[in-house]
């Protein structure tokens, strides 16, 4: 074959100049270069990168001995503990695919995931034995179980024939593990929340996992060897790819089985934590901690948060605590965070309210993702950069999923026109930064006017009394629907009334956008801290029915 140009002639890919990208290579490097640096801390236990590598190879070997190999699924039901971290390497080292299960799911959903993902073996923490037992009973086949009896856990029934440490002991610490032949091979399977119908299985590839692990380093300017506190569940988008990021940097993983104000402050103070991630609920834990729970620490801590943007009051209080906040946005389908509100130094001189306004934007794409923009959903034409024209947020690039497992219809729908369609609505500001306005299903249409629930929530969060809030449409005979807000109050603000908050909203936005109803109730959240709007919508309908019956 004649080369198309001189740069194609006898300049082919070969093993010396082309190796499929995989985050597994990060672990091998960390074990060689930083063998004695602490890799994992869990309670009183800690081990270095050399030992971490041996344990992951033992896990891979033990799985291989039981017939696990390329294309098989290995499920893990465990919190943020060492076995969950090790599974992020040990499972793909066999060529298998890791399916980290949400530990808060019910037995029926777990059973669906195990069946749909075709799990060949299950590693499960004994704390979750009741749920797992019920899930396994619902299956039409038997799945071998390896029990994890974590010394820091509450214990529980063993469902399998072997415990995790014994399982590892039977593995070879020098196991010759498998590099992927193609970086497009699947590395993990993550299921969406499944708020309507069964959850969808999102498939990640080695290339994307590698790139987003590096992307986190670049976006967050992570220098040196960070000490990372696991407040973000490792089952959520594979911990936003941070298990692999920490290996790339040979940092330290501080595992946290029980997340509370006290355990977070203790970990930061005792272990010199430099980075942590999580939903806004983590910030609320830190800010609402009692004097007995709070600890002083000398280092500045970096926190990455997604979901609701932090209001000015929260940013200011976090800075007072020595914690700097970075706002990101993403979805399970794009390996977790894929855009960031990239910060400019001159913004540091802005008043805190203006800084909060800047940080409320979802920003620009990660360097490892090709593009993010806002388009007309029908024509796919980009909307004007005016900060006002509403459209759908779409993405494309190397940290976009392979697709939905066994679901070609939804995969084709998600990738229509060569873009991944997020279903989120937003605008593009004149500087190119995008800002979410709502989920398409969360837009409130009142009297023919579109009202953004996120805009109302952002205003409510500026009030010092508001700890958490969720805004949804409440059915209304006259207007079709009107905004209603569910609110949780901060300690010390129990006397705050609905009228206080409505007045606050009217000072900051058009009156027609302001909530007509404010209800002080506990707000349902997912295990990752996201507010469950679908439950709030059902609650709103229930309230209307109750009022109509009176």
N, C-alpha and C positions, 0 to 999 in steps of 0.2 A: 504494500500500500504506500502510495506517495504521500509524504507529509504535506499538510496544508500550508505550512510556512516553515521557515528555517528554525523556528523555536519549537517545532514539533518533531524535528528529525533527530532520532536516536537520543531523545530526552524524555524517555518514558518513566512512569512510576515504577519503583522497585522497592524492596524491603529496606533499602538504605535511605531512601528519601521520602517514603510515604508510609505512614503507620496510621491505621484508623484511630480517631480520637476516642478516648474513653477515660472517665475519671478514675478508673481503677489504677492507672499508672501513677496517680498522685500518691496513693498509699505506699507503693513500692519505693518511690523517691523519699518520702518522709521517713520510712523505716531505715533507709541507708544513710541519709544526710543528717537526720535529727533523731537518731535511734534512742537517745536517752532523754529526749524532751518529753514532758508529760503530755500524753494524748487524751486520756480520759480520767475524769474524776467523778466518782459516784459514792456519796457518803464518805466513809473512812477509807475507801479503796481508791487507788490510783495506779495506772500503768502507762508505760511509755510507748512511743511509736513502734519500736521493735516488737514489743509484746502485742500491740494492737494488730500488727501485720501477721504475727504468728497465729493469733486467735482467729482472724478472718480466714486465713488459709486452712486452719483446722475446720472451721465451719464449712468452707467450700469442699474440703475433702470428705467430711462426714456426709454431706448432702450427695456428693458424687458416688460414695459407696452405696447409697440407697437408690441409685439409678436416676438422680436428678441431673438434667443436662440441658442443652440448648432448646429453647422453646417451651420449657416447663415453667409452671408458676409456683412460687414459694410464698405463702401468706404468713404474715407476722401480726400478732395481736398483742401489743405491748406498749407501755408509755415510753417516755424519754429516758431509757436506761441503756447500758452498754450493749446488750444483745440486739436492740433495735439499730443501734449505730453500726455494729458489726455486720448486720444483715445487708446493709447498703453496699458492702463490698463482697462479703462471702457468697451471697446469692448470685450476683452477676459474674463472679469468678468462675462459676460452673457453666456459664452461658444461659442460666435460667433468668427469670424475670421476677423482680421483687414486687409483692403486693402488700404494702403496709396498710393495715386496716384501722379505720377510725375507731378508737376504743370506746366511744360513746354510742355507737350504733346498737340498735336492738337486734335480737336474734334472727328475726325474719330477714332483715336487710343483710346481715352478715351471711346468712345462708345463701341468699341470692348471689352475693359477690363471690363466695367460694365456688358456687356452682357455675356461674357465668364465666369467671376467670379460670376455671378448671384447675384449681389449686391441687398440687400433687402431694404437698406436705404442709403442715401448719405448726409454726412456733407460737406458743401462747403463754402469756403470763398467768399464773394461777389465780390472780385477783379476778380475772374475767371468766373463770371456769363456768359459773352458772349460765352466762350468755352463750359461751362457746358450746357447752353441752347441748343447750336447747337448739342452737344453730345446726350442729352436727346431726341431731336427730331428725332434722327436716330434709336432709340430703338423701339422694337415692344411691349413694356410694360411700364407702369408708375412706377417710383421709387420715394418714398417719399423723400423730400429734407428738410434738416435743414440748414438754412443760418447762417454763422458765420460773424458777423459784427464787425470786429476787430477795436478797437479804434485807433490802430497804422496804420491801413490800409487806402487805398484811397477811401473806400466805393464802392458802386456798387449796381446793381439791385438785389433784393431779388426774388428768384425763388420758395421758399417754403412757407409754411403757418406759420412757427414759427422760431424765431431766437434762436441761440444756448443757450444764457444765460437764456432765458425763458424756453427752453427745459430742461435745468438742474434744473431750479427752480421747475419743476413738478416732479423731481425725489427725492427719499428718501436718505438722507445722511447716513442713517444707514442700507442701503440695504444689505441683507444677500446674498452676491455674491457667485458665483459658482466656486469652485476649480475644476480643470480637474479631471475626474475619471481615466484618463490614460495620462501620460506625453507625449505619442505619438500623442495626439490630436493636431490638427492644431491650431496655434495661429495667424499666419499672412500669407498673400498672397502678393508676390512681383513679378512684371512683369519685365522681361528682356528688354533690350533696343529695341529689335526687328528691328535690322538694315537690316535684310533680312526677309521679310514676317512678319506675325503677331508675337507680343511678346509672350513669354512663361510664364505661371504662376508658379512661384516657391513657394512651400508650406513649411513653417517652422512649427516645433512642439514646444511645451512648453519646453521639455527637452533641445533642442538645444538653445533656446532663453535664458534659465536660465544659461546654461553652458558657452555660449559665453559672456554673461554679466559678469560672474565671470572671464572668460578668459582675458577680457580687463583689469581687475584690476590687475591680476597676471603679464601679459605681460608688462604693463605700469608702474608697481610698484606704483599704485595709493594709496597713504596713506592718512589718515585723511579724511576730507570731501572736496573733490575738487569742484572748481567752474568752470563749463564747459560751454564754449561758443559755441552756435549752429551755426557754419559755414557750417557744413556738413548737407545736407538735411535729415530731418527725414524720408522722403519717400524712401531714398536710403538704401536698406537692413535694414529697420527700424532703420536708423541712426547708422548702424553697431552695433546694440543692445545697444547703449549707453543710450537710455531712461530708460532701465531696470537697467543698471550699476549704473546710478546716484541715483536710488532709493535704490539699494543695499548698497550704501555708504552714503546715506542721504546727498548727495552733493547739489549743487545749479545749476539749469539750467538757463543760461542766454539766453533768446530767442532773435533771431535776424531776423527780418522780411526782412530787406534790407541789403544785404551784400556789403560792399565797404571798401576801405582802412580806411576811417574815422570812420565808424561805428564799425569796428573791433578794431581799436586803442582806441576809446572812451570806448568800453566795457571792454577791458583789463585794462585800467587805472582806470575807474570809479568803476568797480565791483571786482577788484582783481582776474581776470580770471587766472586760473592755467593750464587749459587744453583746447585744441581745436583740431579738426580734419578737414581734407579736402584734396582735390586734389592739385597738384602743383600750380594751379592758385591762391590759397589763399596765398601761399608764395610770388608769384609775386606781388599780391596786397600790401602785407606788405612791400616788398622791394622797390617797385616803388612809394610808398606814397610820397606826397609832404611834405614839412616842415610844412605846415598848417594842414595837416591831421595827421601827426605823433604825438604821445604822449609818454612821458616818464612813466615808471612804475618800481617799485622796485623789484617785484617778478620775478623769472625765470618761464617762460611759457613752457609747454611741448606741442609739436605739433606732431600728428600722421598723416602721409601722405601715400597715396597709388599711384598707377600708376607709372609715370616716376620717377626713383630714383633721389634724389637731387644731382646735381653736386657740386664739391668742392667749387666753388665760392659762390654758393647759401648757402651751409652749413655754410661757414665762415661768410657771411653777416647776416644770421639768428642768429648765436651765438652772433654777435655784437649787435643785437637787443634784446638779452636776451631770445631767443627762441631756445630750443633744439628739434631736429627733430628725430623722430622714423619712420623707413620705414617698412611698412607692405604690404601684398599682399593677395588678396582674390577675391571672385566673389559673385554674388547674391546667387548662389547655395550653398554657404558655410557660410551664415549669415554675409557676409562682410569679414573682415580680418580673415585669418586662418593661415597665416605664418608671422613671424617677423624676421627681421635681429637682432636676440638676441645679445646684445652688451657685450663685454668683457672689463673689466676695463683697462687692459693693452693696449687696442686699443686707449685709450685716449691720450697716449704718441706718437702716430703715427703722422706724418705730415698730414695736413688737406686733402691733395690729396689722401693719402692712406686711411684715414678715409672714404672719399667719395667713394672710390673703394669698401671698405667693405660694406658700407651702400647701394651700388647699388645692392647688392644681396637680393633676397627675403627671404633667410634665412631658418629657421626651423619651424616646425609646432607649433601652439599654444599648451599649455599643455592640453587643453580640446578637441583637435582633436587627433585622433589616429595616423595618419601617413600621410606624404607627401613624394613623391619620383618622380623620372623621369624614365620612362620606354620606351622600344621599343613598339610602338603602336600596332604592330601586335602580338608579342609574350608575351607582358606584363612583359618581363624580365627586371630587373633594369639595367640601363646603368652603366658603370664603373664610379667610383668617380675620374674622371680625369680632370674635368672642361672643357672638350672639346667635349665629345660624346653627340650628340643632341638626345633628346627624348621628349615624351609628359609628362607634369606634371600631376600627378594623386593624388587623396586624398581619404581618408576614415576616418570615425569616427562620433562622436555624434553631430558635428556641420555641418553635411551635410544634405541637404534638404530631405524631404520625397519623392519628385519627382515633376514632372511637372503636373499641374492640367489638367485632361481630355486628357492627351497626353501620352499614354502608350508606343508608338513607340519611342518617344524622351527620355522618362524616361529609358527604357531598353537600349537604345543606350548610354546614359550618364553613366549608371552603369555597363557597360559591364565588365565582369571578376571580379566583386566585388570591383571595384574602381570607383570613380567619375572622369570622363575624362574632364579636363579643356579645352582642345583644345589649350593650351599654350605650346610652345616648350622651353626647357631649358636644363641645364646641372647640374651635381652635382660636387661640388668642393671636394677636398680631405678631408676637415674638415666636410663634410656632409651637407654644406649649398647649397641650390639650387639657381640658377640664371636664370631668364627668358632670352631667346634670341629672342623670337617673338611669335606672334600668328601664328598658322599653315598657315592661309590664308595671313599673312603679310610677310612671307619669300620672299625675292626677288631672283629669279633665273636668273643670268646673265651669259651667255656663259657657262651654266652648273654648275656654282658655286653658292652655297647657301650664301646669304648675309643677315645678321640680320639688320632689320630696327632699332631695339632698340639700337644696338651697335653704329650705325651712330648717332642716336639721343643723346646718352650719350656723344659722342665726341662733337657734336654741342653745347650741353648745357654747355660745359666747356668754351666756348667763352663768354666773358662778354657782347657781343652785343645781344646774343640770349635770348629772353624772353620766347618764345614758339616755338616748331618745331614739325613737323610730316613728317616722311619719308615713301614714298610709291614707288611702282614700276611704272616706266614710260615705255610704250611700245617702243621698239627699233628694227628696221629692222635687224640690224646686230647681236645684243646680245640677242634678245628676249625681254629683259627688262633691264633697268638700274635704279639705285637709283635716286630718285628726292626728294628734301627737300622743304617743305613749311615753311617759317620762319616769325615770328613776332619779331621785334627788340625792345630792351629796349630804353627808353628815353635817348637821348644824343648820340645814336649810329646810327643815321639816315644815316650817310655817309658810313656805312659799305656796301661793295659790295659782290656780289656772289663769286668773285675770292678770296676775303679775307677769306671767310668761307671755300671754297674748299681748299685753301692753309693750313688753320688750320687743316682740316681733314687729309690732306696728311702727316702732321707732326706726326699724332697719329695712323694711321692705313694703311693697305695695300691699294695701289692706286686703285685697282679694286673695293674695297668696297666703295670708296668715291663717294659722289653724283656728278652726271654729270650736274644736273640742280638744281638751287636754285631759288625759287620764293618767293618774299616778298609780302605775302598776309595775310589777316585775316584768321585765322584757325578756322573752325567750331568745336564747342565743345558741349558736352552734358550738361545737367543741373548740373551734378556733376563734370564738369571740364575735362572729358575725351575727348581726341581728336577723332573726328569722321573720322577714316581712310577711311571708305567706300565713304564718300563725297570727300576726297582728291583724291582717286583713280579715281572717276568720273571726277574730275577737271583735273587730269593728262591726261586722255584720250581726254578730250575736248581740251587741249592745243596742243596735238599731231595732232588732226584733224585740228585745226586752222593753225598750221604750215604747214601741208600738203596741205592746200588750197591756201597757198600763192605762 
